[in-house]
Amino acid sequence: MLGPMCQAVMATMVTSTKKATTKGMGSGGRFPGPNGKKPGGNGFHGGDGGNKRKFSPWSYRITMWMVLAAIVMMFGALSVAYVMVSEEQRTPVPMPRMFFVSTGLILVSSATFHQAKKALEQNRADTHLRWLLATLGLGFGFLISQLAGWRELARAGVYFSGHPRSTFFYLATALHGGHLLGGIGLVFYLVIRRLRPLWQLSAEKNVTWTRVVGLYWHTMDGIWIWLFALLLIFK
Amino acid sequence: MSAETHEGVHRHPAPTSFIRKYIFSVDHKIIGIQYIMLALAAVAVGMTMSLLMRLNLSWPGTHWPILETLFPTGAPGGVMTPEFYLSLVTMHGTIMVFFVLTTAPQGGFGNYFLPIQIGAEDMAFPVLNMLSFWVTLVGFIVILLAIFVEGNQSLGQAFAAIGPSFTGGSGTVGPIGGWTGYAPLSALGKIAGPGQGAGMNLWVISIAIFCVGSLLGALNFITTLLNMRTKGMSLMRMPLTCWAWFTTAVLALLSFPVLLGGGILLLLDRIAGTSFFIPSGLYVSGLLSGTNPNFPLHTGGSPILWQHLFWFFGHPEVYIAILPGMGATSHILSTFARKPVFGYRAMVFAIFAIGLLGFFVWGHHMFISGMSPYSAIAFSVLTLSIGVPSAVKTFNWIGTLWGARIRFTTAMLFALGFVSLFVAGGITGLILGQSSLDLAMHDTYIVTAHFHLVMGVASIFGMFAALYFWFPKMFGRFMNESIGRIHFWLTFIGVYTIFVPMHIMGIVGMPRRYSSFAEYEFLKTLHPLVLLVSVAAVITISAQLLFYFNVFWSIFKGKKAGDNPWEATTLEWTTATPPPHDNFAGVLPTVYHGPYEFAVPGAPKDYVMQTDAGADVPSGDGHNGHKH
């Protein structure tokens, strides 16, 4: 790859001091580096011909990491709340069986999304689409089984406005479901992108979008496993 | 350069219509000014409320005709009720902390200057940036609504149409509960008393909306700073302002979701009958939980849980308020001392250390909540350890000033005032941070004095300094220096006269949040001090009228400023005044130097700009490029 070499060369050109290239902080090409990882900065000085600002995958990836950090903090806070208020509850809430089903579904959906990403990286466009659609289907299946889980809870006499722990069963699934619905929207967007006529031309953008959606999807998977374990353990 | 490629330089072409240019603008500079204007509006509301509180404390029982006209139920006969006073306390705190101290330093100045200082042509996601402002504005409108819905009887009745829990018109200016909104009072709904219906609902909703707006902003700040620095702008060549805004954004990103989660739970408790914060067997307003349709059964909640969730956000929040002020102060001290920031690297690590430690000290707000003494010791030790990075910053500021030929501009005066207030207010932090001492002083005026000095007024001074400093770049004109000096001295002496006596009141034992002290024999001797504070507050608040006049007069009539009027070094001073739509007119700058290259031996001027490329300029990597 030319990338890293270019960066090193640029770094020495850009910064007039040797220190900047040898010391940890200060070099132009380090993660995430000034102007992303493009040797030409924003494209203004890089000698890559045009003055057009380049698409920067790092902007999308960093932002997605930050979004996920915020979401994890919120679910973390709710989990702490759950543990704190569940201390004095005497009657355990039975875990609905449908929640086991949905756990299986979301785990499989992560795998299918991974296949979709792999297919894209290997340039198998149709396989990519098929796995995306499979992920969408599993996502919807997950939401439906969550709703079925709510029915099961209600039949067992566990309602939203009872004890905080009962509420948490509904609240955690609802908030997670809402976030997963956002994920379904993102996967749907990938499908729309895939179906555009000149889709192949923006390969870098396609990969970036697939990656950030993947980050989101797998994190939602992880958050559900976490919530599921929490509800199982603190009965 | 062909027309076609030139078009590509702008990520979004400069808008031409008034609405796209000044109202729904995606330009970070306009959004920054919008945030500052929002803060100027909010601070006027918050200040008016503090004025009303002072009037009530020092001249209790006086008839104020204007209050009677505005709030016939809240101030019958022109004398405010205790409930009215308590709602003033709540709304003053909420509006000041959220809509002034969080919006102006970060959303305002950060938005305007972070992209320029790192050499980017805009934020990473301009539309997201616009959304973050408009969401924040909606939050502000909702909190203002709380004032009128509770203060106006007919509007309060109209709001009851939404649902019984939204009944307002109880003769207050919002909810009662302080900016911390402690449960169970805040969780119970309208049976808990005046202001607890619509007012508290709107308060929670406003805070939740504000959380979302701040999160959108924080995402943008972090991505922009990490990914959009121009060529040569390494992390250690960034101005300290950028470090401060970045750290603030990280704090906001990690703390606001927790408040949002808590806010959702609180709102559910209030309108959906859940009991996260309401314990079993609560007896309120003559009703036992579960025995009356107005007060349904609640079991198993924990009021302390709200305190944990709130303060886990609340403590980082005070650093969200102060860190940008620290950044601006370092920046301005260095510029007008004509010396590099002393210990740049140490300053960066101190900012980080303060931000990091800020997440582990929330318990020091809860020493009297019945927590285990062992937890209290842990929180206490961690709290006191924040004194170390704070001292690093303070000594480095003094080191920056040491031996300097200082240019005493108004901006510099306010930056010096920041250092003074930060030290004076921070000292009492060492007292209150110890659980044993806090047990005695909790909820007295010494706490009020402490946080007003160190987080309220110091942050505001940082913002004053920033505005006087950057005003020429933002509007192409200077703010009036003579008015600025009068404004500084009146405000500086004023705030000390307000808050130093409060320390004494606190030590004597005067409790916070009381509308009247007439019943307490042992506090009667303090009345002259209370009077002094109120008089000082009236004068200090009046002095701010000078500031408002100066801002709006100078935008149109101020002395014209050049591109680099302060002879400063960072990137915002390399571009035109005011900066063009894409900040650098199509050619992004290349950076060769650290941000504070003042008093450089061998340089043609007494400073080297970050973009100076010439071989005759001694090259250096900022702070340690040249030893003294």
Interface residues (C-beta under 8 A of the other chain):
Chain A: M10 V14 T15 S16 T17 K19 A20 M25 G26 S27 G28 P32 G33 P34 N35 G36 G41 N42 F44 H45 G50 N51 K52 R53 S56 W58 S59 I62 T63 M66 V67 A69 A70 I71 M73 M74 F75 G76 A77 L78 V80 A81 M84 V85 E88 Q89 F160 S161 G162 H163 P164 R165 T167 L171 L175
Chain B: M1 T5 H6 G8 V9 R11 A120 E121 A124 F125 L215 A218 L219 N220 I222 T223 L226 N227 M228 R229 T230 K231 G232 M233 S234 L235 M236 R237 L253 L254 S255 F256 P257 V258 L260 G261 G262 I264 L265 L268 A272 G273 T274 S275 F276 P296 T299 G300 G301 S302 I304 L305 H308 L309 F312 G586 V587 L588 T590 Y592 A613 S619 G620 D621 G625
